[in-house]
Amino acid sequence: MRFPRRILSVLAPVAGLALTAGLLTAATAPAGSAPARRDNVVTPGDFTGYGFDQCVTPDQRKMDAWLRHSPFLAVGIYISGDSRACREQPNLSPAWVSTQLAAGWRLLPIALGPQASCQPRFPRYQDDFKINPSSAPAGTYVVAQRQGATEADKNVDDALVLGIAPGSTIWYDLEGFDLTNTACRESALRFIHGWTTRVTARGYVAGMYSSASSGIKMLDDARVQRPGQFNLPSRIWIARWDGIPNTSTSYIREDGWRPGGRMKQYRGGHDETWGGVTINIDSNYLDLGRGSVADPESWCGGLKTTYRNYPRLTRTKAKASRVKVLQCFLTARGMYAGKVNGRYNKATRSGVVQWQTARGVRVSKKFTRRHWVSFLADGSAPVLKVGSAGADVHRLQRALNAAGRGLLPGTGVYDLRTEAAVRAYQRARSLSVTGTTTPEVWAALAAGRR
């Protein structure tokens, strides 16, 4: 959200989240919209990488362009709450949700309902309201707590209509407020306690977005100074526009919500263009759950296949460990039937010739570095970016190492080191330098270009 200067002076140095919303109930779902898929995955799940949020949920053309070209793999969408700015969400539907999840996007469903009683910009409309600041009876703020539980039911119901699976995280957007106002702070805390309790009871993970200096600090102080008195969200979304893509801020202690419970909005509203499509966004960095993880590979009985370099192989000079990699992968392609023994023998060279013939490259019994790049990259050409994980990332990391651009350990996780290696390769091949592995990057690798 963009704050007026007079409010920024109160809430500095942190502003709030871009107000995006899309209250979608059975009564308001678009007529004829496709039902949600029953196999929708939990979102965002385990993930470390970049995300963005915008007021109006982007249409499919924009989502497709940004999936292919941008560094982002997570997107914030407002699904519920009467206090949202963008009440009309023409693109948001169960079909939209299922389509993005199937494509690999990590969704961050957000609700913006009642706000802190001292927040000067709310209520926004005649039919929304603030958190009740009454402390009665006896300092319990029970009315605010009940408000939180009621709002949680509304938010969960809206998530279910959209097909957001139980186990997913729902984020409550509590905009920045005056933390020194006791009644305002304590009622907001009790509201979040009630909201968190109910969201969790209904099978979702509770998360909260707020400015680092107000709502997030409120949670952290309650965690440390009043342990056990409140049910606090399992995950926090920190608004701190410091331009640093990490999950840290000096406003709260480093031990809270770690590991796997933090994300940070590190840059406020600005335009970015990817794939010829411009969107005004806020930028976020996520480190949630176990983070992005890849299942361990299993090749030829546990053979190590990822090395920092892949030297040339000839009849007289062939490193046994690399020959084993070649033999193992040739076996997987049906081009070698011998033992994986590390000997660059006649049968192995015959497999090399088969592969070269199939790839349409000049036939040679030597296996050059260019051959290695092409051989290791061979396969499909999926879009990969920070946060991606799995067999395709393993394959990419091997190919980049063979190209002399990586020195990557082969984790199968597209981390910042892998992104830097992709940038270096794109720069060397005069490709658009984005850090995202596109089909154009795969094509260059498959051609053996170093």
LUMTI-820962 format. One record per residue (C-alpha): residue in three letters; y, x, z. Coordinates in pm, whole numbers, padded with zeros to 5 digits, always signed. Last residue first. Example, Ala and Ser with C-alpha at 12.3 -4.5 7.8 and 13.67 -1.06 7.14 Angstrom:
REM LUMTI-820962
SER-00106+01367+00714;ALA-00450+01230+00780;
REM end
This chain:
REM LUMTI-820962
ARG-02254+02998-02323;ARG-02350+02771-02606;GLY-02720+02702-02625;ALA-02683+02389-02837;ALA-02821+02186-02545;LEU-02540+02326-02330;ALA-02274+02217-02578;ALA-02431+01872-02612;TRP-02460+01835-02234;VAL-02088+01909-02197;GLU-02003+01654-02467;PRO-02231+01398-02298;THR-02001+01429-01994;THR-02032+01650-01687;THR-01718+01588-01485;GLY-01514+01890-01374;THR-01227+01761-01586;VAL-01143+02042-01828;SER-01149+01883-02175;LEU-01366+02114-02381;SER-01257+02452-02513;ARG-01608+02600-02455;ALA-01491+02852-02194;ARG-01272+02591-02021;GLN-01554+02339-02011;TYR-01786+02605-01866;ALA-01538+02701-01596;ARG-01479+02337-01512;VAL-01853+02279-01490;ALA-01886+02574-01253;ALA-01604+02438-01036;GLU-01775+02097-01019;THR-02100+02267-00920;ARG-01922+02450-00642;LEU-01755+02125-00529;ASP-02091+01953-00497;TYR-02320+01790-00750;VAL-02635+01792-00538;GLY-02965+01914-00685;THR-02950+02205-00445;GLY-02989+02472-00711;PRO-02823+02772-00547;LEU-02547+02796-00810;LEU-02444+03128-00961;GLY-02260+02904-01206;ARG-02098+03002-01529;GLY-02339+03259-01674;ALA-02485+03016-01924;ALA-02824+03045-01754;ASN-02659+02949-01426;LEU-02499+02649-01595;ALA-02838+02545-01737;ARG-03008+02570-01398;GLN-02732+02368-01230;LEU-02752+02100-01497;ARG-03128+02058-01459;HIS-03100+02029-01081;VAL-02819+01776-01134;ASP-03046+01575-01365;ALA-03324+01578-01106;GLY-03115+01432-00826;ALA-02764+01403-00692;SER-02424+01278-00803;GLY-02148+01300-00542;VAL-01913+01517-00747;LYS-01976+01425-01110;LEU-02254+01351-01356;VAL-02248+01147-01678;PRO-02600+01133-01817;ALA-02712+01334-02120;SER-03091+01313-02147;GLY-03312+01617-02188;ASP-03287+01987-02272;ALA-03044+02170-02046;LEU-03299+02433-01938;PHE-03413+02504-02294;SER-03062+02515-02440;VAL-02930+02758-02181;TRP-03250+02965-02187;HIS-03242+02992-02563;ARG-02888+03123-02547;ARG-03007+03382-02295;THR-03270+03494-02544;PHE-03641+03425-02565;LYS-03785+03665-02818;LYS-04069+03540-03033;SER-03808+03415-03274;VAL-03769+03095-03474;ARG-03413+03005-03560;VAL-03325+02676-03395;GLY-03437+02328-03498;ARG-03519+02212-03146;ALA-03880+02129-03236;THR-03917+02464-03412;GLN-03774+02650-03114;TRP-04008+02463-02878;GLN-04314+02539-03087;VAL-04207+02905-03120;VAL-04174+02931-02742;GLY-04518+02777-02696;SER-04661+03044-02927;ARG-04481+03307-02720;THR-04654+03174-02409;ALA-04995+03182-02580;LYS-04933+03536-02705;ASN-04835+03671-02365;TYR-04514+03675-02165;ARG-04710+03703-01845;GLY-04575+03520-01538;ASN-04910+03361-01448;VAL-04859+02990-01510;LYS-05200+02963-01673;GLY-05242+02842-02030;ALA-05184+02507-02194;TYR-04835+02550-02337;MET-04630+02317-02556;GLY-04702+01987-02384;ARG-04342+01954-02264;ALA-04444+01986-01898;THR-04647+02295-01994;LEU-04340+02445-02160;PHE-04154+02382-01833;CYS-04414+02570-01629;GLN-04448+02853-01878;LEU-04073+02912-01891;VAL-04042+02903-01512;LYS-04338+03141-01485;VAL-04170+03371-01736;ARG-03867+03374-01507;SER-04069+03498-01210;ALA-04251+03753-01425;LYS-03940+03924-01558;ALA-04008+04005-01921;LYS-03952+04333-02101;THR-04206+04461-02352;ARG-04302+04136-02523;THR-03947+04008-02489;LEU-03762+03784-02243;ARG-03382+03775-02206;PRO-03251+03721-01856;TYR-03218+03390-01668;ASN-02961+03417-01394;ARG-02884+03259-01057;TYR-03234+03120-01033;THR-03368+02766-01016;THR-03737+02718-01094;LYS-03920+02808-00774;LEU-04280+02697-00815;GLY-04400+02434-00568;GLY-04735+02359-00727;CYS-04621+02362-01087;TRP-04284+02196-01030;SER-04195+01986-00728;GLU-03826+01922-00678;PRO-03683+01826-00343;ASP-03515+01484-00327;ALA-03141+01513-00366;VAL-02876+01437-00108;SER-02520+01309-00124;GLY-02396+01273+00231;ARG-02639+01187+00507;GLY-02431+00883+00586;LEU-02077+00913+00457;ASP-01848+01195+00348;LEU-01587+01030+00129;TYR-01262+01159-00024;ASN-01002+00907-00132;SER-00726+00868-00390;ASP-00486+00571-00410;ILE-00453+00423-00756;ASN-00232+00316-01044;ILE-00465+00298-01342;THR-00429+00458-01686;VAL-00709+00445-01944;GLY-00726+00703-02225;GLY-01057+00839-02099;TRP-00896+00916-01767;THR-00532+00858-01681;GLU-00400+00868-01325;ASP-00095+00687-01192;HIS+00013+00721-00831;GLY-00008+00527-00505;GLY-00108+00732-00204;ARG-00307+01053-00166;TYR-00552+01163+00103;GLN-00732+00837+00174;LYS-00997+00976+00403;MET-01364+00903+00464;ARG-01563+00942+00779;GLY-01892+00854+00945;GLY-02141+01104+00808;PRO-02154+01370+01073;ARG-01933+01311+01255;TRP-01759+00993+01359;GLY-01556+01173+01626;ASP-01601+01545+01682;GLU-01280+01655+01510;ARG-01044+01475+01744;ILE-00780+01248+01599;TYR-00422+01279+01472;SER-00475+01629+01333;THR-00658+01486+01035;SER-00990+01570+00872;THR-01200+01394+00609;ASN-01136+01622+00310;PRO-00943+01598-00014;ILE-00610+01743+00106;GLY-00301+01573-00040;ASP-00160+01499+00306;TRP-00151+01122+00262;ARG-00343+01032+00574;ALA-00513+00692+00572;ILE-00843+00746+00754;TRP-01143+00530+00667;ILE-01367+00512+00974;ARG-01737+00444+01006;SER-01958+00305+01280;PRO-01685+00064+01389;LEU-01630+00050+01765;ASN-01807-00179+02009;PHE-01580-00142+02307;GLN-01610-00045+02673;GLY-01876+00222+02624;PRO-01642+00517+02645;ARG-01288+00438+02759;GLN-01092+00762+02715;VAL-01294+00921+02436;ARG-01394+00630+02212;ALA-01084+00427+02302;ASP-00863+00720+02205;ASP-01049+00754+01877;LEU-01018+00387+01793;MET-00644+00376+01865;LYS-00595+00700+01671;ILE-00752+00529+01369;GLY-00530+00224+01406;SER-00205+00414+01462;SER-00144+00774+01353;ALA-00435+00805+01111;SER-00334+00489+00929;SER-00606+00228+00908;TYR-00941+00150+00746;MET-01233+00027+00953;GLY-01608+00032+00897;ALA-01883-00196+01026;VAL-02231-00160+00877;TYR-02392-00490+00779;GLY-02686-00679+00924;ARG-02531-00992+01067;ALA-02522-00851+01419;THR-02325-00552+01288;VAL-02055-00773+01138;ARG-02040-00975+01462;THR-02000-00683+01699;THR-01756-00506+01468;TRP-01529-00810+01440;GLY-01528-00873+01813;HIS-01447-00508+01892;ILE-01193-00503+01607;PHE-01014-00802+01761;ARG-01031-00639+02104;LEU-00864-00326+01965;ALA-00597-00532+01792;SER-00531-00721+02117;GLU-00500-00391+02304;ARG-00261-00237+02051;CYS-00024-00533+02017;ALA-00024-00600+02390;THR+00047-00234+02463;ASN+00315-00165+02202;THR+00299+00216+02184;LEU+00068+00206+01882;ASP+00334+00041+01667;PHE+00143-00075+01358;GLY-00036+00056+01049;GLU-00251-00186+00849;LEU-00593-00289+00972;ASP-00813-00301+00662;TYR-01164-00395+00771;TRP-01432-00211+00574;ILE-01772-00366+00503;THR-02050-00108+00482;SER-02375-00201+00311;GLY-02690-00262+00514;PRO-02702-00619+00390;ALA-02651-00620+00013;ILE-02324-00699-00159;GLY-02423-00984-00388;LEU-02075-01131-00428;VAL-02171-01442-00232;LEU-02314-01221+00043;ALA-01992-01024+00076;ASP-01791-01346+00106;ASP-02018-01468+00386;VAL-01985-01131+00560;ASN-01605-01147+00549;LYS-01590-01505+00678;ASP-01833-01431+00959;ALA-01631-01121+01052;GLU-01311-01325+01063;THR-01462-01556+01324;ALA-01581-01262+01534;GLY-01240-01097+01518;GLN-01060-01416+01612;ARG-01291-01447+01911;GLN-01188-01100+02025;ALA-00821-01185+01978;VAL-00864-01494+02197;VAL-01048-01290+02461;TYR-00760-01050+02514;THR-00926-00972+02850;GLY-00614-00887+03051;ALA-00675-01143+03325;PRO-00721-01450+03111;ALA-00511-01408+02919;SER-00398-01097+02732;SER-00221-01290+02456;PRO-00153-01077+02147;ASN-00314-01321+01897;ILE-00395-01129+01581;LYS-00167-01243+01300;PHE-00177-01541+01068;ASP-00237-01654+00711;ASP-00149-01989+00554;GLN+00227-01953+00529;TYR+00196-01619+00356;ARG+00250-01251+00439;PRO+00200-01276+00814;PHE+00273-00993+00833;ARG+00517-00725+00722;PRO+00642-00631+01068;GLN+00304-00536+01224;CYS+00362-00615+01594;SER+00086-00879+01620;ALA-00169-00655+01451;GLN-00311-00806+01132;PRO-00531-01105+01058;GLY-00740-01064+00741;LEU-00777-00779+00495;ALA-01139-00724+00399;ILE-01272-00428+00201;PRO-01588-00373-00002;LEU-01629-00002-00083;LEU-01850+00016-00392;ARG-02044+00323-00500;TRP-02063+00325-00881;GLY-02396+00418-01037;ALA-02409+00194-01345;ALA-02638-00053-01165;LEU-02386-00079-00882;GLN-02104-00145-01128;THR-02294-00416-01315;SER-02413-00588-00998;VAL-02060-00610-00860;TRP-01915-00739-01186;ALA-02192-01002-01213;PRO-02123-01122-00860;SER-01757-01164-00957;LEU-01430-00970-00945;ASN-01242-00954-01274;PRO-00991-01236-01228;GLN-00898-01129-00874;GLU-00612-01355-00759;ARG-00531-01303-00393;CYS-00374-00969-00464;ALA-00160-00909-00154;ARG-00434-00964+00102;SER-00360-01155+00420;ASP-00624-01427+00376;GLY-00922-01191+00389;SER-01214-01109+00159;ILE-01350-00898-00127;TYR-01098-00617-00160;ILE-01253-00353-00382;GLY-01257+00022-00314;VAL-01419+00236-00581;ALA-01663+00526-00553;LEU-01775+00770-00827;PHE-01442+00928-00908;PRO-01400+01253-01104;SER-01287+01055-01411;HIS-01432+01065-01763;ARG-01747+00857-01797;LEU-01714+00632-01495;TRP-01342+00602-01561;ALA-01393+00471-01913;ASP-01664+00228-01804;MET-01457+00094-01514;LYS-01153+00048-01737;ARG-01347-00146-01999;GLN-01517-00350-01727;ASP-01195-00480-01572;PRO-01036-00312-01272;THR-01024-00496-00935;VAL-00656-00565-00872;CYS-00481-00366-00599;GLN-00638-00026-00659;ASP-00880+00200-00475;PHE-01022+00540-00561;GLY-01323+00749-00466;TYR-01431+01112-00456;GLY-01747+01269-00320;THR-02009+01280-00047;PHE-02249+00986-00041;ASP-02532+00829+00154;GLY-02504+00454+00104;PRO-02187+00311-00052;THR-02333+00055-00088;VAL-02685-00075-00036;VAL-02848-00132-00373;ASN-02843-00459-00564;ASP-03203-00570-00620;ARG-03131-00940-00584;ARG-02888-00929-00870;ALA-02581-01140-00816;PRO-02560-01464-01009;ALA-02372-01475-01338;SER-02033-01641-01331;GLY-02033-01987-01490;ALA-01731-02103-01297;PRO-01561-01816-01118;ALA-01645-01809-00746;THR-01390-02009-00547;ALA-01606-02269-00367;ALA-01902-02039-00311;THR-01659-01791-00166;LEU-01466-01510-00326;LEU-01168-01362-00148;GLY-01063-01082-00377;ALA-00830-00836-00224;THR-00638-00523-00295;LEU-00357-00404-00079;ALA-00315-00034-00143;LEU-00394+00127+00187;GLY-00140+00226+00443;ALA+00129+00485+00504;VAL+00104+00791+00721;PRO+00375+01030+00838;ALA+00543+00806+00918;LEU+00492+00454+01056;VAL+00842+00379+01176;SER+01036+00565+00907;LEU+00791+00432+00651;ILE+00888+00083+00757;ARG+01255+00134+00672;ARG+01158+00311+00350;PRO+00955+00017+00224;PHE+00578+00083+00236;ARG+00355+00112-00070;MET+00000+00000+00000;
REM end
